[in-house]
Amino acid sequence: MKNLIRNTALATTMLLGIGAAHAEWPSDRPIEMIVAFAPGGGTDVMNRTLAPYIEKELGGKITILNRPGASGEIAYTALTQAKPDGYTLSSLNTPGYLTMQMDRKVRFDPKKLCLVARIVEDPGSFIVQANSPYNSLKDLVAFAKANPGKVTVGTTGLGTDEHLALLQLEKAAGVDLTPVTFNGANEARTALLGGHVTAIGINVGEFQSGDRSAFKSLGQFADQRSVIAQDLPTAKEQGFDVIMSSERGIAMGCDVPEAIRTKYSDAVKKALDNPEFQEKAKQQSLPLSYRSSEDWNKELPARAERLGEVWKLVKEQK
């Protein structure tokens, strides 16, 4: 009986200690946000712009750690292996998060990764040199039909959103386009400026936030015109059923206590509603498109199903 009382007291003390630790979150040490892509890209800019406003709501500090590679798999693996105490988060991007699971056996368990919030949905687009004879996707398709294989499109690799957009446009328009792979958007821009490719794929937000004097966009791959590009026609408006965008959000380990995940999610929503942040987002050309954890989870299966159909086109080319 004495042992039972002693063990019960010890267990109670441990539980109180755990409760105290949770109560301190996140004021006792910084939260580490793992960004799955290199500094300066759309995902990095989004998280660095938003972090100070989340910090204000939480009363804690957020540090950004860039761990690029494998379309985000390195970051997701690190997240699922981290201690589930709420001090490690990760960016999460589609289509990469979904297509990597279609392409290979990933090094992390997707069931251990929980969505916190979607922040941005950035449609894809094709851009060309400012002096290009092509002013629309229709113009590009017309040339491609007359010259099979001669239209080259820069992408950042197999299965990326711009590559998947290219495959959809080929199917929708009945044309043959030639993908050319680059290590990043900046390298692709340089190649386009040098006339080494006809066009490159790039997200609308990334295009809008850069120097646009040397380029022009032919259209955006969205259901509806993005809030940051109301004057840019969609592919559907031009007669081509091509939908491809990059979702950028935040994830936590599912083993993190629900109270902590909810608290962080609430802080994200309040930060997004802050007029000062919204002005910053406008300056950075961030196409804000918030989804709560619940709503994003509901939408993901339909997106995965559509990407699965597009992924069949990738397999056909392998």
C-alpha positions as CSV (number, residue, x, y, z in Angstrom):
1,M,0.0,0.0,0.0
2,K,2.9,2.4,0.9
3,N,4.4,1.7,-2.5
4,L,1.1,2.3,-4.2
5,I,0.7,5.7,-2.5
6,R,4.3,6.6,-3.2
7,N,3.9,5.6,-6.9
8,T,0.6,7.5,-7.2
9,A,2.2,10.6,-5.7
10,L,5.1,10.3,-8.1
11,A,2.8,10.0,-11.1
12,T,0.8,13.0,-9.9
13,T,4.0,15.1,-9.5
14,M,5.1,14.1,-13.1
15,L,1.7,15.0,-14.5
16,L,1.8,18.4,-12.7
17,G,5.2,18.9,-14.1
18,I,4.1,18.2,-17.6
19,G,1.1,20.5,-17.1
20,A,3.4,23.2,-15.9
21,A,5.7,22.7,-18.9
22,H,2.7,23.1,-21.3
23,A,1.5,26.1,-19.4
24,E,4.9,27.8,-20.0
25,W,4.7,27.2,-23.7
26,P,6.0,29.0,-25.6
27,S,7.6,31.6,-23.3
28,D,10.5,29.5,-21.9
29,R,12.4,29.0,-25.2
30,P,12.1,29.9,-29.0
31,I,9.9,27.9,-31.4
32,E,11.9,26.6,-34.3
33,M,10.1,27.0,-37.7
34,I,11.7,24.7,-40.3
35,V,11.3,26.2,-43.8
36,A,11.5,23.5,-46.4
37,F,12.9,25.7,-49.1
38,A,15.9,28.0,-49.6
39,P,16.0,31.6,-48.3
40,G,14.4,34.2,-50.5
41,G,11.7,32.0,-52.1
42,G,8.0,32.4,-51.6
43,T,7.8,30.0,-48.7
44,D,10.7,31.6,-46.8
45,V,9.3,35.1,-47.4
46,M,5.9,34.1,-46.2
47,N,7.1,32.7,-43.0
48,R,9.6,35.5,-42.2
49,T,6.9,38.1,-42.9
50,L,4.3,36.4,-40.7
51,A,6.5,35.2,-37.8
52,P,6.7,38.6,-35.9
53,Y,2.9,38.9,-35.8
54,I,2.5,35.3,-34.5
55,E,5.1,36.1,-31.9
56,K,3.1,39.1,-30.8
57,E,0.0,36.9,-30.3
58,L,1.8,34.1,-28.5
59,G,4.2,36.1,-26.4
60,G,7.0,33.8,-27.6
61,K,10.0,33.9,-30.1
62,I,10.1,32.1,-33.4
63,T,13.4,31.3,-35.2
64,I,13.5,30.4,-38.9
65,L,15.7,27.4,-40.0
66,N,15.9,26.7,-43.7
67,R,16.3,23.0,-44.5
68,P,15.8,22.8,-48.3
69,G,15.9,19.6,-50.3
70,A,13.9,16.7,-51.7
71,S,10.8,18.9,-52.3
72,G,10.3,19.4,-48.6
73,E,10.9,15.8,-47.4
74,I,13.9,16.7,-45.4
75,A,11.9,19.3,-43.4
76,Y,8.9,17.0,-42.9
77,T,11.2,14.2,-41.7
78,A,12.8,16.5,-39.2
79,L,9.4,17.6,-38.0
80,T,8.1,14.1,-37.4
81,Q,11.3,13.1,-35.6
82,A,11.3,16.2,-33.3
83,K,10.2,16.1,-29.6
84,P,6.4,16.6,-29.6
85,D,6.5,19.6,-27.2
86,G,5.3,22.3,-29.6
87,Y,8.7,23.9,-30.1
88,T,9.2,22.5,-33.7
89,L,7.0,23.4,-36.6
90,S,7.5,23.2,-40.4
91,S,6.3,24.8,-43.5
92,L,4.1,22.6,-45.7
93,N,3.6,23.0,-49.4
94,T,1.5,21.3,-52.0
95,P,1.8,19.8,-54.6
96,G,5.2,18.5,-53.4
97,Y,3.9,17.1,-50.1
98,L,1.3,15.1,-52.0
99,T,3.2,14.1,-55.1
100,M,6.2,12.8,-53.2
101,Q,4.0,10.2,-51.6
102,M,2.8,9.2,-55.1
103,D,6.4,9.0,-56.4
104,R,8.3,7.1,-53.7
105,K,8.3,5.8,-50.2
106,V,9.0,8.8,-48.1
107,R,11.2,8.9,-45.0
108,F,8.5,10.3,-42.7
109,D,5.1,9.0,-41.7
110,P,2.4,11.4,-43.0
111,K,0.1,10.3,-40.3
112,K,2.4,11.9,-37.7
113,L,2.1,15.3,-39.5
114,C,-0.9,17.5,-38.7
115,L,-1.9,20.6,-40.6
116,V,-2.1,23.9,-38.6
117,A,-3.2,26.4,-41.2
118,R,-2.9,27.3,-44.9
119,I,-1.7,30.8,-45.4
120,V,-1.2,31.3,-49.1
121,E,-2.4,29.7,-52.4
122,D,-0.1,31.0,-55.2
123,P,-1.2,30.0,-58.7
124,G,1.3,28.9,-61.3
125,S,2.0,30.8,-64.5
126,F,4.2,30.8,-67.6
127,I,6.3,33.9,-68.3
128,V,8.3,35.0,-71.3
129,Q,10.6,37.8,-72.2
130,A,9.0,41.2,-72.4
131,N,9.8,41.4,-76.1
132,S,8.4,37.9,-76.9
133,P,5.9,37.6,-79.7
134,Y,3.7,35.6,-77.4
135,N,1.2,37.6,-75.4
136,S,-1.1,34.8,-74.1
137,L,-1.1,31.0,-73.6
138,K,-3.2,30.9,-76.9
139,D,-0.2,32.5,-78.8
140,L,2.2,30.0,-77.2
141,V,0.0,27.0,-78.0
142,A,-0.5,28.1,-81.6
143,F,3.2,28.2,-82.2
144,A,3.7,24.9,-80.4
145,K,1.1,23.2,-82.6
146,A,2.9,24.5,-85.7
147,N,6.3,23.6,-84.3
148,P,6.1,20.4,-82.2
149,G,8.8,20.2,-79.5
150,K,10.3,23.6,-80.2
151,V,8.7,25.4,-77.3
152,T,11.0,24.9,-74.3
153,V,9.7,25.6,-70.8
154,G,12.0,26.0,-67.7
155,T,10.9,24.1,-64.6
156,T,12.6,23.3,-61.3
157,G,12.3,19.5,-61.7
158,L,10.1,16.5,-62.1
159,G,6.8,16.7,-60.3
160,T,7.0,20.4,-59.4
161,D,3.9,22.5,-59.8
162,E,5.3,24.2,-63.0
163,H,6.2,20.8,-64.5
164,L,2.7,19.4,-63.7
165,A,1.2,22.6,-65.3
166,L,3.2,21.9,-68.4
167,L,1.9,18.4,-68.7
168,Q,-1.7,19.5,-68.2
169,L,-1.3,22.2,-70.9
170,E,0.2,19.6,-73.3
171,K,-2.8,17.4,-72.7
172,A,-5.4,20.2,-72.8
173,A,-4.1,21.8,-75.9
174,G,-2.8,18.7,-77.7
175,V,0.8,20.1,-78.1
176,D,4.3,18.8,-77.4
177,L,6.4,21.0,-75.1
178,T,10.0,20.5,-74.0
179,P,10.7,20.8,-70.3
180,V,14.2,22.1,-69.3
181,T,15.2,21.6,-65.6
182,F,16.9,24.3,-63.5
183,N,18.0,24.3,-59.9
184,G,15.8,27.2,-59.0
185,A,13.7,30.1,-60.1
186,N,16.6,32.5,-60.3
187,E,18.6,30.2,-62.5
188,A,15.5,29.8,-64.8
189,R,15.0,33.5,-65.0
190,T,18.6,34.0,-66.1
191,A,18.1,31.3,-68.8
192,L,15.0,33.0,-70.0
193,L,16.7,36.4,-70.2
194,G,19.5,34.8,-72.2
195,G,17.0,33.4,-74.7
196,H,17.9,29.8,-73.8
197,V,14.3,28.8,-73.2
198,T,11.0,30.0,-74.6
199,A,9.2,30.4,-71.3
200,I,9.5,29.4,-67.6
201,G,7.1,28.3,-65.0
202,I,6.8,30.5,-61.9
203,N,4.2,31.3,-59.3
204,V,2.2,34.5,-59.7
205,G,3.3,35.9,-56.3
206,E,7.0,35.3,-57.1
207,F,6.5,37.0,-60.5
208,Q,4.6,39.9,-59.0
209,S,7.2,40.6,-56.3
210,G,10.2,40.6,-58.6
211,D,11.4,43.0,-61.4
212,R,8.7,42.6,-64.0
213,S,10.2,45.0,-66.6
214,A,12.0,42.2,-68.5
215,F,9.2,39.7,-68.4
216,K,5.5,39.3,-69.1
217,S,3.1,36.6,-67.9
218,L,0.9,34.6,-70.4
219,G,-1.8,33.5,-67.9
220,Q,-2.4,32.0,-64.5
221,F,-3.3,28.4,-63.6
222,A,-6.1,29.1,-61.2
223,D,-9.8,28.5,-60.9
224,Q,-10.3,32.2,-60.4
225,R,-8.0,35.2,-60.9
226,S,-5.7,35.6,-57.9
227,V,-6.3,38.5,-55.6
228,I,-2.8,39.8,-56.5
229,A,-3.3,39.5,-60.3
230,Q,-6.8,40.5,-61.2
231,D,-5.8,41.6,-64.7
232,L,-4.2,38.3,-65.6
233,P,-6.5,35.8,-67.4
234,T,-6.6,32.2,-66.2
235,A,-5.8,29.3,-68.5
236,K,-9.5,28.3,-68.3
237,E,-10.5,31.7,-69.6
238,Q,-8.2,31.1,-72.6
239,G,-9.7,27.7,-73.3
240,F,-7.3,25.3,-71.5
241,D,-8.3,23.2,-68.4
242,V,-5.1,23.7,-66.4
243,I,-5.2,24.2,-62.7
244,M,-2.0,24.2,-60.7
245,S,-1.0,26.2,-57.6
246,S,1.4,26.1,-54.7
247,E,-0.3,26.0,-51.3
248,R,1.9,27.2,-48.4
249,G,1.0,26.6,-44.9
250,I,2.2,25.3,-41.5
251,A,2.3,21.9,-39.9
252,M,3.0,20.4,-36.4
253,G,3.6,16.9,-35.2
254,C,0.3,15.2,-34.4
255,D,1.8,14.0,-31.1
256,V,2.0,17.6,-29.9
257,P,-0.8,18.2,-27.3
258,E,-4.0,19.4,-29.0
259,A,-4.2,22.4,-26.7
260,I,-0.8,23.7,-28.0
261,R,-1.7,23.0,-31.7
262,T,-5.0,24.9,-31.2
263,K,-3.3,27.8,-29.4
264,Y,-0.8,28.2,-32.3
265,S,-3.5,27.9,-34.9
266,D,-5.5,30.7,-33.2
267,A,-2.4,32.9,-33.1
268,V,-1.9,32.4,-36.8
269,K,-5.5,33.4,-37.5
270,K,-5.2,36.6,-35.4
271,A,-1.8,37.4,-37.0
272,L,-3.4,37.1,-40.5
273,D,-6.2,39.4,-39.5
274,N,-3.8,42.1,-38.3
275,P,-4.1,45.1,-40.7
276,E,-0.4,45.8,-40.4
277,F,0.5,42.2,-41.5
278,Q,-2.0,42.4,-44.4
279,E,-0.3,45.6,-45.6
280,K,3.1,43.8,-45.4
281,A,1.6,40.8,-47.3
282,K,0.4,43.2,-50.0
283,Q,3.9,44.7,-50.3
284,Q,5.4,41.2,-50.6
285,S,2.7,40.1,-53.1
286,L,1.6,37.2,-50.9
287,P,-1.7,35.9,-52.2
288,L,-3.3,35.2,-48.8
289,S,-5.8,32.4,-48.8
290,Y,-6.4,31.2,-45.2
291,R,-7.8,27.8,-44.4
292,S,-8.1,26.5,-40.9
293,S,-6.7,23.1,-40.0
294,E,-10.2,21.5,-40.3
295,D,-11.0,23.1,-43.7
296,W,-7.6,22.4,-45.2
297,N,-7.9,18.8,-44.2
298,K,-11.3,18.6,-45.8
299,E,-10.0,20.0,-49.1
300,L,-6.8,18.0,-49.3
301,P,-8.3,14.7,-50.5
302,A,-9.9,16.4,-53.6
303,R,-6.6,18.1,-54.4
304,A,-4.7,14.8,-54.0
305,E,-7.2,13.1,-56.3
306,R,-6.7,15.7,-59.0
307,L,-2.9,15.6,-58.6
308,G,-3.1,11.8,-58.9
309,E,-4.6,12.2,-62.3
310,V,-1.9,14.6,-63.3
311,W,0.7,12.3,-61.9
312,K,-0.3,9.6,-64.3
313,L,1.1,12.0,-67.0
314,V,4.4,12.0,-65.2
315,K,4.5,8.2,-65.2
316,E,3.8,8.1,-68.9
317,Q,7.0,10.2,-69.5
318,K,9.3,8.1,-67.3
